[in-house]
């Protein structure tokens, strides 16, 4: 059994999730009062474009936490300063975006133009997190859970998953930038559909490709251990 795999397996999940959970909790606590204020100022919230950035921010918070939670099970590497920088940069970006959603007197207080521009750059920069996961996953660090062969298969499938997800988020960032440049903020409804589609499609891929192989590999390793 690899001592490196044991070491990373023991500490990686805690390092990977603790800070991001705290930061996403803070982000949610900032966003929710603005949503409550918005709902209190409009009788029909679904007919105003200002609801879209709030829904998108809720989805971003969920997706960030969810994908870090996925990383506990399906990603492993030796942490370094990048694993400190990325969560804090993501959260700083979220706090910056939510500063444009503060409502004091009317829903028109929402600065949707500046928010859209910030959202575009947030997504484009955020795609780097997916690419980093694709590059850094290390098959050797799973050998305390499964065979070397299965660990390499898991690495290859997971690399593909995060690489495609990274390009998906990068494209959505470019689309949001186009919305900003062309002043088509009403098209943010399309961004909402794209983000939801991203979540649904990649969750489906995760549950039907990565997870089955991962679980099967764990079962094979356990069966092999019981025969010795």
C-alpha positions in Angstrom: 0.0 0.0 0.0 1.4 3.4 -0.9 2.3 5.6 2.1 1.9 8.7 -0.1 -1.7 7.6 -0.9 -2.4 7.0 2.7 -1.1 10.4 3.7 -3.0 12.3 1.0 -6.1 10.2 1.6 -6.0 11.1 5.3 -5.5 14.9 5.0 -6.6 15.9 1.5 -10.4 15.9 2.1 -10.1 18.2 5.2 -7.8 20.6 3.5 -9.9 20.6 0.3 -13.3 21.3 1.8 -13.0 23.1 5.2 -12.0 26.5 3.9 -14.3 26.5 0.9 -17.3 25.5 3.1 -16.6 28.5 5.3 -16.3 30.9 2.4 -19.4 29.7 0.6 -21.3 30.0 3.9 -20.2 33.6 4.1 -21.2 34.2 0.4 -24.6 32.7 1.0 -25.1 34.9 4.1 -24.4 38.0 2.0 -26.6 37.0 -0.9 -29.8 35.9 1.0 -30.6 39.3 2.5 -30.4 40.9 -1.0 -32.8 38.2 -2.3 -35.2 38.9 0.6 -35.0 42.6 -0.1 -35.7 42.0 -3.8 -38.7 39.8 -3.0 -40.1 42.4 -0.7 -40.0 45.1 -3.3 -41.6 43.3 -6.2 -45.0 41.6 -6.4 -44.0 39.4 -9.3 -40.2 38.7 -9.1 -40.0 36.5 -12.2 -40.8 39.4 -14.6 -37.7 41.5 -13.7 -34.3 40.7 -15.1 -32.7 41.6 -11.8 -33.8 38.2 -10.5 -31.5 36.4 -12.9 -28.1 37.4 -11.4 -29.4 36.5 -8.0 -30.4 33.0 -9.2 -27.1 32.7 -11.0 -25.2 33.6 -7.8 -27.2 31.0 -5.9 -26.2 28.4 -8.5 -22.6 29.5 -8.4 -22.4 29.1 -4.6 -24.0 25.6 -4.9 -21.8 24.5 -7.8 -18.5 25.7 -6.2 -19.3 23.8 -3.0 -20.7 20.8 -4.8 -17.6 20.4 -7.0 -15.3 20.8 -4.1 -17.3 18.1 -2.3 -16.9 15.9 -5.4 -13.2 16.5 -5.2 -13.1 14.8 -1.7 -13.9 11.5 -3.4 -12.6 11.7 -6.9 -9.5 14.0 -6.8 -6.2 13.7 -5.1 -2.8 15.5 -5.4 -0.2 16.9 -3.1 -1.6 20.4 -2.0 0.4 23.5 -2.6 -0.2 27.3 -2.6 -2.5 26.9 -5.7 -5.0 25.1 -3.4 -5.0 28.2 -1.1 -5.2 30.8 -3.9 -8.0 29.3 -5.9 -10.7 29.1 -3.2 -9.9 32.6 -1.9 -9.9 34.0 -5.4 -13.2 32.3 -6.2 -14.7 33.8 -3.0 -13.3 37.3 -3.6 -14.9 37.1 -7.1 -18.2 36.1 -5.5 -18.1 38.9 -2.9 -17.3 41.4 -5.7 -20.2 40.3 -7.8 -22.6 40.4 -4.9 -21.6 44.0 -4.3 -23.6 44.9 -7.4 -26.7 43.2 -6.1 -27.2 45.2 -3.0 -30.7 46.7 -2.8 -31.3 49.7 -0.6 -34.5 51.4 -1.9 -35.5 49.8 -5.2 -34.7 46.8 -7.4 -33.1 49.3 -9.8 -30.3 49.6 -7.3 -29.0 46.3 -8.8 -26.1 47.2 -11.2 -26.8 44.6 -13.7 -24.4 45.9 -16.3 -21.4 45.9 -14.0 -22.5 42.5 -12.6 -22.6 41.0 -16.1 -19.1 42.1 -16.9 -17.8 40.8 -13.6 -19.7 37.5 -14.0 -18.1 37.0 -17.4 -14.5 37.4 -16.1 -15.4 35.3 -13.0 -16.4 32.4 -15.2 -13.4 32.7 -17.5 -11.0 32.9 -14.6 -12.9 30.2 -12.7 -12.5 27.7 -15.5 -8.9 27.5 -14.5 -9.9 25.6 -11.4 -11.4 22.8 -13.6 -8.3 22.8 -15.8 -6.0 22.6 -12.7 -8.0 19.6 -11.4 -7.7 17.9 -14.8 -3.9 18.4 -14.9 -3.0 17.7 -11.2 -5.0 14.5 -10.4 -2.4 11.8 -9.5 -3.3 8.1 -10.1 -0.6 6.9 -7.6 -2.5 8.6 -4.8 -5.4 6.2 -5.2 -3.4 3.0 -4.9 -4.5 2.6 -1.3 -8.0 2.2 -2.5 -7.8 0.3 -5.8 -5.3 -1.4 -8.1 -2.8 0.7 -10.1 -4.6 -0.2 -13.4 -8.0 1.0 -12.0 -6.4 4.1 -10.5 -5.0 5.0 -14.0 -8.4 4.5 -15.6 -10.0 6.7 -12.9 -7.4 9.4 -13.5 -8.0 9.4 -17.3 -11.8 9.5 -17.0 -11.7 12.2 -14.3 -9.2 14.3 -16.4 -11.6 14.2 -19.3 -14.5 15.2 -17.0 -12.8 18.3 -15.6 -11.3 19.3 -18.9 -14.6 19.4 -20.7 -16.2 21.1 -17.7 -13.5 23.7 -17.8 -14.2 24.4 -21.5 -17.9 24.6 -20.7 -17.4 27.3 -18.0 -14.9 29.1 -20.3 -17.5 29.2 -23.1 -20.2 30.5 -20.7 -17.8 33.2 -19.6 -17.2 34.3 -23.2 -21.0 34.2 -23.8 -21.6 36.5 -20.7 -18.9 38.8 -22.0 -20.7 39.0 -25.4 -23.9 39.9 -23.5 -22.1 42.7 -21.8 -20.4 44.1 -24.9 -23.6 44.0 -26.9 -25.7 45.4 -24.0 -28.1 42.4 -24.2 -28.6 41.9 -20.4 -32.0 40.3 -21.1 -30.0 37.4 -22.5 -28.9 36.5 -19.0 -31.8 34.1 -19.0 -29.8 32.1 -21.5 -26.8 32.1 -19.2 -29.1 30.7 -16.4 -30.2 27.9 -18.7 -26.5 27.2 -19.7 -25.4 27.0 -16.0 -28.3 24.7 -15.1 -27.5 22.5 -18.2 -23.8 22.5 -17.2 -24.7 21.2 -13.7 -27.2 18.6 -15.0 -25.1 17.2 -17.8 -21.9 16.9 -15.8 -23.7 15.4 -12.8 -25.2 12.8 -15.1 -21.7 12.1 -16.5 -20.3 11.8 -13.0 -23.0 9.4 -11.8 -22.9 7.2 -14.9 -19.2 7.2 -15.7 -16.8 8.2 -12.9 -18.8 6.9 -9.9 -19.6 3.4 -11.3 -15.9 2.7 -12.1 -14.7 4.2 -8.8 -17.1 2.0 -6.8 -16.4 -1.0 -8.8 -12.7 -0.5 -8.3 -13.2 -0.2 -4.5 -15.2 -3.5 -4.5 -12.5 -5.3 -6.6 -9.8 -4.2 -4.2 -11.9 -5.3 -1.2 -12.6 -8.7 -2.7 -8.9 -9.1 -3.6 -8.0 -8.2 0.0 -10.4 -10.8 1.4 -8.9 -13.6 -0.6 -5.4 -13.0 0.9 
